[in-house]
């Protein structure tokens, strides 16, 4: 009987990938990024084991959506005080904090537990074309 392979922490290699969001569809881009963060593109992928890579996203302000999502999609947050609900449309969120749009889309595709909170920290999103991770030499994601 053959045992199931379980990757050890010292056997896992972490790469850095650079993604240009210019003109990309938000949902398709987020699904691709979530797969890389989870490590599903690697042959040693194991559910529940952090085998994924780091992802740097640039030009987050230029991401596109289809349909009427710019006006009809809203992001909600609550301050836990009575009447503390605040909503902002996708169009306004892209103007004020474009990096939060991609982070929210990717977070929705990750597990909502300790494992997912660990994975989302490997996502680095920048609104413009410049980023601060040149030292890691990120490779472009195909």
C-alpha contacts under 8 A as a table, 3 or more apart, distances in Angstrom:
res1	aa1	res2	aa2	distance
6	X	46	X	7.12
7	X	11	X	6.35
7	X	12	X	6.86
7	X	44	X	6.92
7	X	46	X	7.63
7	X	49	X	7.80
8	X	11	X	5.30
8	X	12	X	6.77
9	X	12	X	5.59
10	X	13	X	7.88
12	X	51	X	6.11
13	X	51	X	7.64
14	X	51	X	7.55
14	X	52	X	6.79
14	X	53	X	4.99
14	X	54	X	6.99
15	X	53	X	5.16
15	X	54	X	6.21
15	X	138	X	7.46
16	X	53	X	6.05
16	X	54	X	4.74
16	X	55	X	5.80
16	X	56	X	7.35
16	X	136	X	6.74
16	X	137	X	7.09
16	X	138	X	4.52
16	X	139	X	6.26
17	X	53	X	7.48
17	X	54	X	6.25
17	X	55	X	4.85
17	X	56	X	6.07
17	X	138	X	4.67
17	X	139	X	4.71
17	X	140	X	5.54
17	X	141	X	5.63
18	X	55	X	6.02
18	X	56	X	4.84
18	X	57	X	5.97
18	X	58	X	7.57
18	X	138	X	5.36
18	X	139	X	5.63
18	X	140	X	4.67
18	X	141	X	5.88
19	X	55	X	7.16
19	X	56	X	6.09
19	X	57	X	4.74
19	X	58	X	6.32
19	X	140	X	6.16
19	X	141	X	5.79
20	X	57	X	5.92
20	X	58	X	5.13
20	X	59	X	6.08
20	X	60	X	7.88
21	X	24	X	5.21
21	X	29	X	7.51
21	X	57	X	6.66
21	X	58	X	6.14
21	X	59	X	5.37
21	X	60	X	5.59
21	X	62	X	6.48
21	X	63	X	5.49
22	X	58	X	7.97
22	X	59	X	5.62
22	X	60	X	7.11
22	X	61	X	7.88
22	X	62	X	4.92
22	X	63	X	5.62
23	X	62	X	6.00
23	X	63	X	5.36
23	X	64	X	5.72
24	X	28	X	7.76
24	X	29	X	6.49
24	X	62	X	7.88
24	X	63	X	5.37
24	X	64	X	5.79
25	X	28	X	5.62
25	X	29	X	5.99
25	X	63	X	6.24
25	X	64	X	4.97
25	X	65	X	5.52
25	X	66	X	7.65
26	X	29	X	5.25
26	X	30	X	6.08
26	X	63	X	6.03
26	X	64	X	5.97
26	X	65	X	5.86
26	X	102	X	7.13
26	X	105	X	7.52
27	X	30	X	5.10
27	X	31	X	6.18
27	X	65	X	7.91
27	X	105	X	6.91
28	X	31	X	5.19
28	X	32	X	6.33
29	X	32	X	5.23
29	X	33	X	6.23
30	X	33	X	5.07
30	X	34	X	6.01
30	X	102	X	6.76
30	X	105	X	5.84
30	X	106	X	4.89
30	X	109	X	7.66
31	X	34	X	5.14
31	X	35	X	6.30
31	X	106	X	6.86
31	X	109	X	6.84
32	X	35	X	5.26
32	X	36	X	6.54
33	X	36	X	5.19
33	X	37	X	6.23
33	X	55	X	7.12
33	X	106	X	6.97
34	X	37	X	5.07
34	X	38	X	6.12
34	X	106	X	5.79
34	X	107	X	7.98
34	X	109	X	6.32
34	X	110	X	6.50
35	X	38	X	5.15
35	X	39	X	6.09
35	X	40	X	5.34
35	X	41	X	6.82
36	X	39	X	4.96
36	X	40	X	6.19
36	X	41	X	6.21
36	X	52	X	5.82
36	X	53	X	6.05
36	X	54	X	7.84
36	X	55	X	7.62
37	X	40	X	7.95
37	X	52	X	4.59
37	X	53	X	5.36
37	X	54	X	6.50
37	X	55	X	7.17
37	X	119	X	6.19
37	X	120	X	7.65
37	X	122	X	7.10
37	X	123	X	7.60
38	X	50	X	6.69
38	X	51	X	6.64
38	X	52	X	4.74
38	X	53	X	7.61
38	X	110	X	7.92
38	X	119	X	7.11
39	X	42	X	5.67
39	X	45	X	5.78
39	X	50	X	7.23
39	X	51	X	5.03
39	X	52	X	3.57
39	X	53	X	6.49
40	X	43	X	7.73
40	X	45	X	5.61
40	X	52	X	7.37
41	X	45	X	7.51
42	X	45	X	5.56
42	X	51	X	7.89
42	X	52	X	7.97
44	X	51	X	7.57
45	X	49	X	7.66
45	X	51	X	6.23
46	X	49	X	5.55
46	X	50	X	7.98
46	X	51	X	7.41
48	X	115	X	7.14
50	X	115	X	7.79
50	X	119	X	7.51
52	X	119	X	7.92
53	X	122	X	7.28
54	X	122	X	4.88
54	X	123	X	6.08
54	X	124	X	7.85
55	X	122	X	6.46
55	X	123	X	5.08
55	X	124	X	6.17
56	X	123	X	6.19
56	X	124	X	4.72
56	X	125	X	5.85
56	X	126	X	7.73
56	X	131	X	7.92
56	X	133	X	7.83
56	X	138	X	7.63
57	X	60	X	6.80
57	X	123	X	7.75
57	X	124	X	6.18
57	X	125	X	4.66
57	X	126	X	6.01
58	X	125	X	6.22
58	X	126	X	4.94
58	X	127	X	6.13
58	X	128	X	5.86
58	X	129	X	5.25
58	X	130	X	6.85
58	X	131	X	6.96
59	X	62	X	5.63
59	X	63	X	7.41
59	X	126	X	6.46
59	X	127	X	5.07
59	X	128	X	4.47
59	X	129	X	5.12
60	X	63	X	5.70
60	X	98	X	5.68
60	X	99	X	5.73
60	X	102	X	7.05
60	X	125	X	6.99
60	X	126	X	6.14
60	X	127	X	4.59
60	X	128	X	6.63
61	X	94	X	5.90
61	X	95	X	7.37
61	X	98	X	5.02
61	X	99	X	7.31
61	X	127	X	5.25
61	X	128	X	6.85
65	X	69	X	6.55
65	X	70	X	7.28
66	X	69	X	6.55
67	X	70	X	7.97
68	X	71	X	5.83
68	X	72	X	5.98
68	X	73	X	7.95
69	X	72	X	4.89
69	X	73	X	4.90
69	X	90	X	7.05
70	X	73	X	6.12
70	X	89	X	6.87
70	X	90	X	5.05
70	X	91	X	4.92
71	X	74	X	7.89
71	X	89	X	6.20
71	X	90	X	6.65
71	X	91	X	6.52
72	X	89	X	7.03
72	X	90	X	7.75
73	X	89	X	5.82
73	X	90	X	5.66
74	X	87	X	6.24
74	X	88	X	5.46
74	X	89	X	4.33
74	X	90	X	5.84
75	X	87	X	5.55
75	X	88	X	5.35
75	X	89	X	6.27
75	X	90	X	7.11
76	X	85	X	6.93
76	X	86	X	5.75
76	X	87	X	4.46
76	X	88	X	6.68
77	X	85	X	5.90
77	X	86	X	5.44
77	X	87	X	6.54
78	X	81	X	7.56
78	X	84	X	5.30
78	X	85	X	4.44
78	X	86	X	6.13
79	X	84	X	5.04
79	X	85	X	6.67
80	X	84	X	6.27
81	X	84	X	5.10
88	X	92	X	6.40
88	X	93	X	6.37
89	X	92	X	5.36
89	X	93	X	6.12
90	X	93	X	4.98
90	X	94	X	6.06
90	X	101	X	7.64
91	X	94	X	5.27
91	X	95	X	6.52
92	X	95	X	5.06
92	X	96	X	6.17
93	X	96	X	5.14
93	X	97	X	5.37
93	X	98	X	6.04
93	X	100	X	7.65
93	X	101	X	6.97
94	X	97	X	5.67
94	X	98	X	4.16
94	X	99	X	7.83
94	X	101	X	6.85
95	X	98	X	6.32
97	X	100	X	5.70
97	X	101	X	7.38
97	X	127	X	7.83
98	X	101	X	5.46
98	X	102	X	7.28
98	X	127	X	5.84
99	X	102	X	5.64
99	X	103	X	6.34
99	X	125	X	5.45
99	X	126	X	5.94
99	X	127	X	5.68
100	X	103	X	4.93
100	X	104	X	5.93
101	X	104	X	5.33
101	X	105	X	6.31
102	X	105	X	5.09
102	X	106	X	6.14
102	X	125	X	7.53
103	X	106	X	5.26
103	X	107	X	5.94
103	X	120	X	7.96
103	X	123	X	7.79
103	X	125	X	7.44
104	X	107	X	5.06
104	X	108	X	6.22
105	X	108	X	5.32
105	X	109	X	6.93
106	X	109	X	5.27
106	X	110	X	6.64
106	X	120	X	7.94
107	X	110	X	5.23
107	X	111	X	7.88
107	X	112	X	7.95
107	X	116	X	7.75
107	X	120	X	6.71
108	X	111	X	7.90
110	X	116	X	5.54
110	X	119	X	7.92
110	X	120	X	7.94
111	X	115	X	6.79
111	X	116	X	4.72
112	X	115	X	7.62
112	X	116	X	5.49
112	X	117	X	7.19
113	X	116	X	5.32
113	X	117	X	6.31
114	X	117	X	5.11
114	X	118	X	6.24
115	X	118	X	5.18
115	X	119	X	6.34
116	X	119	X	4.96
116	X	120	X	6.18
117	X	120	X	5.40
117	X	121	X	6.76
118	X	121	X	5.66
118	X	122	X	7.50
119	X	122	X	5.58
119	X	123	X	7.54
120	X	123	X	5.46
121	X	124	X	7.56
126	X	129	X	7.40
126	X	130	X	7.26
126	X	131	X	6.34
128	X	131	X	7.84
131	X	134	X	7.21
132	X	135	X	7.99
133	X	136	X	5.61
133	X	137	X	7.19
133	X	138	X	7.58
134	X	137	X	5.26
134	X	138	X	7.06
